[in-house]
């Protein structure tokens, strides 16, 4: 995060904002029309001083009441036209810019879904959430107001100064004097405000993370009576954010004061000089009134520069934060995906069997390769954030799970069992060696196809805020398959829920017990009748009676699939045909449960339930 932040600071605000163009391009016609209408409306305001000049030098000087009323009518019509045009501008941009925000949010969500697990290990959910909500709201507001009015006010100021110079160049030069100091002040303000704005938006992400974690972990907080400690931690972050926001307010107040004071002094000097010239007969009263009215009409465009620059800097920071996530390297490029899809289509057209992974052997060796099971060949893996030179979590793993075989994976804490199972569906990429399914290297397989062949049930079951049926059906399969999977996982409790399969389980499935969540996660893993099944200690939260029922049902399922099961208890090991002992990142032994109990002291010790603190193994807490 820090390196990304530093790289972002090197980008100019303009360069960052230009990256929004692909999203704005589809609505550019309406946006340019709205900007043009706003320019016309603003310039209409500059016509009002000219009408005043005509009224003062004409009807008022000639004592013509009818002319005064006519001038008043002109002013009323100009005011109404200006109001209607600004209202039309608002209507033109509201709907399309809401669409731009929705498109960016959808793209961010899709991108986050495609980013590898290692990305999510590094980024907090609160930072991503703030980018998808607060930052995108800032961008929509910027496109709707500050960006438009930076253009509108710039054109208005230029047109206004042209009118002032044309009325009286001497007084016009007086008002031009503050331009140089204003440019210098605005440049300094922009640089300082950019840093503080970035800091504030990052701190919003930190606060969002704490709030989210506190809500999801409310049972832990209450159970351990840690609400006061959490409140103190949140209060500290909130105070830091408050301090940063106050720093922004001080900068904004300073620039606003300077931008207000300098033009006011110039207008005061022009008023004194103009009054003297009117008294000397060098200038008409109407010209002075028009000049001062035009100068006062330019006050808001000039004074709003600080406010608009501040919002522009916040938008530039929000844009940079948005593209930080969008620029992260995904699991695979779209070009590679398209090529793989083309190859799949070509293979289907040639009549290739759909159940054989792409790239499997052909010819005489085809049958052997298509039934080779799962192979780990010299697999080496370290987490991306591991310190240089650290011991790999997995260091040369060699293992063969034969077709239709169930292999139990046993090892002490930190031996890398969970990490090994995460490599099969490519949640992480191997650092060395390779993994093959039926003879094909999984690194060459499209992830969508790979994850259609491999189904996973994790040790920590995760459910979504959806119905029970929808959670189970995420694993694929039809309604009968869902019913079958529920029976296999001994999750018949769902039929006793108020709406059965349509019952909403709530956020994280916390309305269910741990064993119920684990059974639904197991049902999700087996619902699609996968060819390869990865189970990470799937029965740890079940009572002994339910565990026995689930094991009996699982034995029938495992007969038709190739499975790797992480096991910590002898009852789970008994589901397997063979057992692999993982120790210090390597496969230390492979055999049946009885063989390893007889011939391997470490395995016998693990199955005895003894403590494993004496093992000097690389710790894997992922």
C-alpha positions in Angstrom: 0.0 0.0 0.0 2.7 2.5 0.9 4.6 2.0 -2.4 1.4 2.4 -4.3 0.6 5.5 -2.4 4.0 7.0 -3.2 3.6 6.2 -6.8 0.2 7.9 -6.8 1.6 11.1 -5.3 3.9 11.4 -8.3 1.0 11.7 -10.6 -0.4 15.1 -11.3 -4.1 15.7 -10.6 -4.7 16.4 -14.3 -3.2 13.1 -15.3 -5.2 11.2 -12.8 -8.5 12.9 -13.8 -7.8 12.2 -17.5 -8.1 8.5 -16.8 -11.9 9.1 -16.2 -12.3 9.8 -19.9 -13.3 6.3 -21.0 -16.1 6.4 -18.5 -17.2 9.9 -19.4 -16.9 9.4 -23.2 -20.3 7.7 -23.6 -22.1 10.7 -22.0 -19.8 13.3 -23.4 -22.5 14.9 -25.7 -24.8 15.6 -22.8 -22.0 16.8 -20.6 -20.6 19.2 -23.2 -24.1 20.5 -23.8 -24.6 21.0 -20.1 -21.3 22.8 -19.9 -22.1 25.0 -22.8 -25.5 25.9 -21.3 -23.9 26.8 -18.0 -21.4 29.0 -19.8 -24.3 30.8 -21.6 -26.2 31.2 -18.4 -23.2 32.6 -16.6 -22.4 35.0 -19.4 -26.0 36.2 -19.3 -25.2 37.4 -15.8 -22.6 39.6 -17.3 -25.2 41.3 -19.5 -27.0 42.6 -16.5 -24.3 45.3 -15.7 -24.6 46.5 -19.3 -28.3 46.9 -18.9 -27.7 48.8 -15.7 -25.3 51.1 -17.6 -28.0 51.7 -20.2 -30.6 52.4 -17.6 -28.4 54.9 -15.6 -27.0 56.7 -18.6 -30.3 56.6 -20.5 -33.7 56.6 -18.8 -32.4 57.7 -15.4 -30.3 60.6 -16.8 -33.2 61.6 -19.1 -35.8 61.1 -16.4 -37.8 58.6 -18.5 -39.9 56.3 -16.2 -41.0 54.2 -19.1 -37.4 53.4 -20.0 -36.7 52.5 -16.4 -39.6 50.0 -16.3 -38.4 48.6 -19.7 -34.9 48.1 -18.2 -36.4 46.4 -15.2 -38.2 44.0 -17.5 -35.0 43.2 -19.3 -33.3 42.5 -16.0 -36.1 40.2 -14.9 -36.1 38.3 -18.2 -32.3 37.9 -18.0 -32.6 36.6 -14.4 -35.3 34.0 -15.4 -33.3 32.9 -18.4 -30.2 32.4 -16.3 -32.2 30.3 -13.7 -33.8 28.2 -16.3 -30.5 27.4 -18.1 -28.8 26.4 -14.8 -31.8 24.1 -14.1 -31.5 22.6 -17.6 -27.8 22.0 -17.0 -28.5 20.1 -13.8 -31.2 17.9 -15.5 -28.8 17.1 -18.4 -26.0 15.8 -16.2 -27.9 14.1 -13.3 -28.9 10.8 -15.0 -25.8 10.2 -17.2 -23.3 10.9 -14.4 -25.3 8.6 -12.1 -24.7 6.0 -14.8 -21.0 6.8 -14.9 -20.8 6.2 -11.2 -22.7 2.9 -11.5 -20.5 1.7 -14.3 -17.3 2.5 -12.4 -18.7 0.7 -9.3 -19.6 -2.3 -11.4 -16.1 -2.4 -13.0 -14.5 -2.1 -9.6 -16.5 -5.0 -8.2 -15.8 -7.2 -11.2 -12.1 -6.3 -10.9 -11.9 -7.1 -7.2 -13.6 -10.5 -7.9 -10.9 -11.3 -10.5 -7.9 -10.3 -8.4 -5.9 -13.1 -6.8 -6.3 -14.1 -3.2 -2.8 -12.6 -2.5 -4.2 -9.2 -3.3 -7.0 -9.6 -0.7 -4.4 -10.8 1.8 -2.7 -7.4 1.4 -5.7 -5.1 1.2 -8.2 -4.5 3.9 -11.9 -4.8 3.0 -12.6 -1.3 4.4 -10.1 0.3 1.9 -11.9 -1.4 -1.0 -15.3 -0.5 0.4 -14.4 3.2 0.7 -13.1 3.2 -2.9 -16.4 1.7 -4.1 -18.6 4.1 -2.1 -17.1 7.4 -0.9 -14.5 7.8 -3.6 -17.0 7.2 -6.4 -19.5 9.6 -4.9 -16.8 12.2 -4.9 -16.1 11.6 -8.6 -19.7 11.9 -9.5 -20.0 15.2 -7.6 -16.8 16.4 -9.3 -18.1 15.6 -12.8 -21.4 17.2 -12.0 -20.2 20.5 -10.4 -16.5 21.3 -10.0 -15.4 20.2 -13.4 -18.2 22.0 -15.1 -17.7 25.2 -13.2 -14.0 25.3 -13.5 -14.7 25.7 -17.2 -17.7 27.9 -16.7 -16.0 30.2 -14.2 -12.8 30.4 -16.3 -14.8 31.5 -19.4 -16.9 33.9 -17.2 -13.8 35.5 -15.8 -12.2 35.9 -19.2 -15.4 37.3 -20.7 -15.9 39.6 -17.6 -12.4 41.0 -17.8 -12.8 41.6 -21.5 -16.0 43.6 -20.7 -14.2 45.5 -17.9 -11.3 46.4 -20.2 -13.7 47.5 -22.9 -15.5 49.8 -20.5 -12.4 51.4 -19.0 -8.9 49.9 -19.5 -7.4 51.9 -16.6 -9.9 50.5 -14.0 -9.6 47.1 -15.7 -5.8 47.0 -15.2 -6.4 47.8 -11.5 -8.5 44.6 -11.2 -5.9 42.5 -13.1 -3.1 43.3 -10.6 -4.2 40.5 -8.1 -4.0 37.8 -10.8 -0.3 37.0 -10.2 -0.5 36.6 -6.4 -3.7 34.6 -6.8 -2.0 32.1 -9.2 0.9 31.6 -6.8 -1.3 31.1 -3.8 -3.5 28.6 -5.7 -0.5 26.6 -6.8 0.8 26.3 -3.2 -2.7 25.4 -1.9 -3.1 22.7 -4.6 0.1 21.0 -3.6 -0.6 21.0 0.1 -4.3 20.1 -0.2 -3.5 17.1 -2.4 -1.4 15.5 0.4 -4.0 16.1 3.1 -6.9 14.9 0.9 -5.1 11.6 0.2 -4.4 11.1 3.9 -8.0 11.8 4.8 -9.4 9.3 2.2 -7.0 6.6 3.4 -8.1 7.2 7.0 -11.7 6.9 5.9 -10.8 3.4 4.6 -9.2 2.5 7.9 -12.2 3.6 9.9 -14.5 1.6 7.6 -12.3 -1.5 8.2 -12.6 -1.2 12.0 -16.4 -0.7 11.8 -16.8 -3.7 9.5 -14.6 -5.9 11.7 -16.5 -4.8 14.8 -19.9 -5.6 13.3 -18.8 -9.0 12.0 -16.9 -9.8 15.3 -19.6 -8.5 17.6 -20.0 -11.9 19.3 -16.3 -12.0 20.1 -16.3 -8.4 21.4 -19.3 -9.0 23.6 -18.1 -12.5 24.7 -14.8 -11.1 25.9 -16.2 -7.8 27.2 -13.9 -5.9 24.8 -16.3 -3.2 23.8 -14.5 -0.5 25.7 -11.1 -1.4 24.1 -12.7 -1.5 20.7 -14.3 1.9 21.3 -10.9 3.3 22.3 -9.3 2.0 19.2 -12.1 3.3 17.0 -12.0 6.7 18.9 -8.3 7.0 18.1 -8.8 6.5 14.4 -11.8 8.8 14.4 -9.7 11.5 16.2 -6.9 11.1 13.6 -9.5 11.5 10.8 -11.0 14.5 12.6 -7.5 16.1 12.8 -6.9 15.6 9.1 -10.3 17.0 8.2 -9.6 20.0 10.3 -6.3 20.5 8.5 -8.2 20.4 5.3 -10.6 23.0 6.7 -7.8 25.3 7.7 -6.2 25.1 4.3 -9.5 25.8 2.6 -10.3 28.6 5.0 -6.9 30.2 4.3 -7.2 30.0 0.5 -10.8 31.3 0.7 -9.7 34.2 2.8 -6.9 35.1 0.5 -9.0 34.7 -2.7 -11.7 36.9 -1.1 -9.5 39.6 0.4 -7.2 40.4 -2.6 -10.1 40.9 -5.2 -12.0 43.0 -2.6 -9.0 45.3 -2.2 -8.7 45.6 -5.9 -12.5 46.4 -6.2 -12.2 49.0 -3.4 -9.2 50.6 -5.2 -11.2 50.6 -8.5 -14.2 52.2 -6.7 -12.1 55.0 -5.3 -10.3 55.7 -8.6 -13.6 55.5 -10.5 -15.4 57.9 -8.2 -12.6 60.4 -8.5 -12.8 60.2 -12.3 -16.6 60.5 -12.3 -16.2 63.6 -10.2 -13.7 65.0 -12.6 -16.0 64.3 -15.5 -13.6 61.7 -17.1 -16.1 58.8 -16.6 -19.9 58.6 -16.8 -21.8 57.4 -13.7 -23.4 54.6 -15.8 -20.0 53.3 -16.8 -18.8 53.2 -13.2 -22.0 51.4 -12.1 -21.6 48.9 -14.9 -17.9 48.4 -14.2 -18.5 47.8 -10.5 -21.5 45.6 -11.2 -19.4 43.5 -13.5 -16.6 43.3 -11.0 -19.1 42.2 -8.3 -20.6 39.6 -10.6 -17.1 38.2 -11.0 -16.6 37.8 -7.2 -18.2 34.4 -7.0 -16.3 32.9 -10.0 -13.0 34.1 -8.5 -13.9 33.3 -4.9 -15.0 29.8 -5.8 -11.6 28.9 -7.3 -10.4 27.6 -3.9 -13.5 25.6 -3.3 -13.4 24.1 -6.8 -9.6 23.4 -6.6 -10.2 21.6 -3.3 -12.9 19.4 -4.7 -10.8 18.7 -7.8 -7.9 17.6 -5.7 -10.2 15.3 -3.7 -11.5 13.9 -7.0 -8.0 13.4 -8.3 -7.1 11.5 -5.2 -10.3 9.4 -5.4 -9.5 8.7 -9.1 -6.0 7.6 -8.1 -7.3 5.3 -5.3 -9.9 3.8 -7.7 -7.3 3.0 -10.3 -4.9 1.6 -7.7 -7.3 -1.4 -7.4 -8.1 -1.4 -11.1 -4.4 -1.5 -12.1 -3.6 -4.5 -9.9 -2.6 -7.5 -12.0 -5.5 -10.0 -12.2 -5.4 -13.7 -12.1 -5.1 -13.8 -15.9 -5.3 -11.4 -18.8 -8.5 -11.1 -20.8 -6.4 -11.8 -23.9 -5.3 -15.2 -22.5 -8.9 -15.9 -21.5 -10.1 -15.2 -25.0 -7.4 -17.5 -26.4 -8.4 -20.2 -24.0 -12.0 -19.9 -24.8 -11.2 -20.0 -28.5 -9.2 -23.2 -28.0 -12.1 -24.7 -26.0 -14.5 -23.9 -28.8 -12.1 -25.4 -31.4 -11.7 -28.5 -29.3 -15.5 -28.9 -29.0 -15.9 -28.4 -32.7 -13.4 -31.3 -33.3 -15.5 -33.5 -31.1 -13.1 -33.6 -28.2 -14.6 -35.2 -25.0 -15.7 -32.3 -22.8 -14.7 -34.1 -19.6 -11.1 -34.2 -20.6 -9.2 -31.0 -19.6 -7.7 -28.9 -22.4 -4.3 -29.9 -23.4 -4.6 -33.5 -22.2 -2.5 -36.0 -24.0 -3.8 -37.4 -27.3 -3.1 -40.6 -29.2 -2.0 -43.8 -27.6 -1.3 -42.1 -24.2 -4.7 -40.3 -24.1 -6.4 -42.8 -21.9 -3.6 -42.9 -19.4 -3.3 -39.1 -19.2 -7.1 -38.7 -18.9 -7.1 -40.9 -15.8 -3.9 -39.8 -14.0 -5.6 -38.2 -11.0 -3.8 -35.4 -9.2 0.0 -35.0 -9.1 2.1 -32.7 -7.1 5.6 -32.6 -8.7 8.3 -30.7 -6.8 5.8 -28.1 -5.6 7.5 -25.1 -3.9 5.5 -22.2 -2.4 6.1 -19.1 -0.4 3.5 -16.4 0.3 4.1 -13.2 -1.8 4.6 -11.1 1.4 7.1 -13.5 2.9 10.5 -11.9 3.8 13.3 -12.6 1.3 15.3 -15.7 2.2 12.6 -17.2 4.5 11.9 -20.9 4.5 9.1 -21.8 1.9 5.9 -23.0 3.4 6.0 -25.9 0.9 9.4 -27.1 -0.3 9.5 -29.8 -2.9 6.1 -31.6 -2.4 5.8 -34.8 -4.4 2.4 -36.6 -4.2 0.2 -38.7 -6.5 -3.5 -39.1 -5.8 -4.7 -41.9 -8.1 -8.0 -41.6 -10.0 -11.0 -42.3 -7.8 -8.8 -42.4 -4.7 -9.3 -40.5 -1.5 -6.1 -39.2 0.0 -6.0 -37.9 3.6 -3.5 -35.1 4.3 -2.2 -35.1 7.9 0.4 -32.9 9.5 1.2 -30.7 12.5 0.1 -27.1 12.8 2.0 -24.9 10.3 3.0 -27.9 8.1 1.3 -26.3 5.1 -1.8 -28.5 4.7 -4.3 -25.7 4.0 -1.8 -24.0 1.7 -1.4 -27.2 -0.3 -5.2 -27.5 -0.8 -5.4 -23.8 -1.9 -2.9 -24.4 -4.7 -5.1 -27.0 -6.5 -7.9 -24.5 -7.5 -5.1 -21.9 -8.1 -6.1 -19.6 -5.2 -2.4 -19.1 -5.1 0.2 -19.8 -7.8 3.0 -22.3 -7.1 6.5 -20.8 -7.0 8.2 -23.9 -8.3 7.2 -27.3 -9.6 3.8 -28.1 -11.0 0.4 -29.6 -10.2 -1.4 -31.7 -12.8 -5.0 -32.9 -13.1 -5.3 -36.0 -15.3 -2.0 -35.2 -16.9 -2.5 -31.5 -17.6 -0.6 -28.7 -15.8 -3.2 -26.6 -14.0 -1.2 -23.5 -14.8 -2.2 -24.0 -18.5 -5.9 -24.4 -17.8 -8.4 -21.6 -17.8 -9.4 -20.9 -14.2 -13.1 -21.2 -15.0 -12.6 -24.7 -16.3 -10.3 -25.7 -13.5 -12.7 -24.5 -10.9 -15.5 -26.4 -12.7 -13.5 -29.6 -12.2 -12.4 -28.9 -8.6 -14.7 -28.3 -5.7 -13.5 -27.0 -2.3 -14.9 -27.0 1.2 -12.8 -24.8 3.5 -12.2 -25.3 7.2 -13.9 -21.9 7.9 -17.3 -22.1 6.2 -18.4 -18.9 4.6 -22.1 -18.2 3.8 -23.5 -15.2 2.0 -26.6 -13.1 2.8 -28.8 -15.2 0.6 -31.2 -18.1 0.9 -30.0 -21.5 2.0 -30.7 -22.9 -1.4 -28.7 -20.2 -3.2 -25.7 -20.8 -0.9 -25.7 -24.5 -1.7 -26.3 -24.0 -5.4 -23.2 -21.8 -5.7 -21.4 -25.1 -6.2 -23.4 -25.8 -9.3 -26.2 -28.3 -10.0 -29.9 -28.4 -10.3 -32.6 -28.4 -7.6 -32.5 -32.3 -7.2 -28.7 -32.0 -6.9 -29.2 -29.4 -4.1 -31.6 -31.8 -2.3 -29.1 -34.7 -2.7 -26.2 -32.6 -1.4 -28.2 -31.6 1.7 -28.8 -35.2 2.4 -25.2 -36.1 2.0 -24.1 -33.3 4.3 -26.8 -34.3 6.8 -28.2 -30.8 6.6 -31.8 -31.8 6.8 -32.3 -29.1 9.4 -32.9 -26.6 6.6 -36.2 -28.3 5.8 -37.3 -27.3 9.3 -36.4 -23.6 8.8 -39.4 -21.2 8.4 -39.1 -21.0 4.6 -37.1 -24.1 4.1 -34.5 -23.7 1.3 -35.7 -20.1 0.8 -34.8 -19.1 4.3 -32.3 -16.2 4.4 -29.3 -17.1 6.5 -28.2 -13.5 7.1 -24.7 -12.0 6.9 -21.9 -14.5 7.2 -24.6 -17.1 8.1 -24.3 -16.1 11.7 -27.9 -17.0 12.3 -26.8 -20.6 12.1 -24.6 -22.7 14.4 -21.0 -23.5 13.4 -21.9 -27.1 12.6 -24.9 -26.1 10.5 -22.7 -23.7 8.5 -20.1 -26.4 8.0 -22.7 -28.8 6.7 -24.0 -26.3 4.2 -20.5 -25.6 3.1 -20.0 -29.4 2.6 -23.2 -29.6 0.6 -22.0 -26.7 -1.6 -18.8 -28.6 -2.3 -20.5 -31.9 -3.4 -23.6 -30.5 -5.1 -22.0 -30.2 -8.5 -20.7 -33.8 -8.5 -17.1 -32.6 -9.0 -14.4 -34.8 -10.5 -11.9 -33.5 -7.9 -12.8 -32.7 -4.4 -10.8 -30.8 -1.8 -12.0 -30.9 1.8 -10.2 -29.0 4.5 -11.1 -30.6 7.8 -14.8 -30.6 6.8 -16.1 -32.3 9.9 -14.4 -30.3 12.7 -17.5 -28.5 14.0 -19.8 -31.6 14.0 -20.8 -33.6 17.0 -19.9 -37.3 17.0 -23.3 -38.6 16.0 -23.7 -36.1 13.0 -20.1 -36.8 12.1 -20.8 -40.5 11.8 -23.8 -39.9 9.5 -21.9 -37.4 7.3 -19.0 -39.8 7.0 -21.3 -42.6 5.9 -22.8 -40.4 3.2 -19.4 -39.1 2.2 -18.0 -42.6 1.6 -20.6 -43.0 -1.2 -19.7 -39.6 -2.7 -15.9 -40.2 -2.5 -16.3 -43.5 -4.5 -17.0 -41.4 -7.6 -14.4 -38.7 -7.2 -10.7 -38.1 -6.7 -10.4 -36.4 -3.3 -7.8 -34.7 -1.0 -9.0 -34.4 2.5 -7.2 -32.5 5.3 -7.7 -34.5 8.4 -6.9 -33.9 12.1 -8.9 -36.8 13.6 -8.7 -40.6 13.1 -12.4 -40.7 12.2 -11.8 -38.4 9.2 -8.6 -40.3 8.2 -10.6 -43.5 8.0 -12.5 -42.0 5.0 -9.3 -42.2 3.0 -7.8 -45.0 0.9 -4.3 -43.7 1.7 -2.7 -41.1 4.0 0.0 -38.5 3.2 2.0 -37.1 6.1 3.1 -33.5 5.6 6.1 -32.4 7.7 8.2 -29.3 7.4 6.8 -28.5 4.0 7.4 -31.9 2.5 5.6 -35.2 2.2 7.4 -37.3 4.8 5.4 -40.6 4.3 2.5 -42.1 2.3 0.6 -45.2 3.1 -2.6 -46.6 4.7 -3.6 -45.5 8.1 -2.6 -48.8 9.7 0.8 -48.8 7.9 1.7 -45.3 9.0 0.6 -46.0 12.6 2.9 -49.0 12.6 5.9 -47.6 10.8 5.9 -43.8 11.3 6.4 -42.4 14.9 5.4 -38.9 13.9 2.2 -40.0 12.4 1.4 -42.2 15.4 2.1 -39.2 17.7 -0.2 -36.9 15.7 -3.0 -39.4 15.7 -2.6 -39.7 19.5 -3.6 -36.1 19.9 -0.3 -35.0 21.6 0.9 -31.4 21.5 3.1 -30.6 18.5 5.0 -27.6 19.9 8.4 -29.4 19.6 8.2 -29.5 15.8 10.4 -26.9 14.2 8.1 -26.2 11.2 7.4 -23.1 9.1 4.3 -21.5 10.5 1.4 -21.1 8.1 -1.4 -19.2 9.7 -3.2 -18.5 6.4 
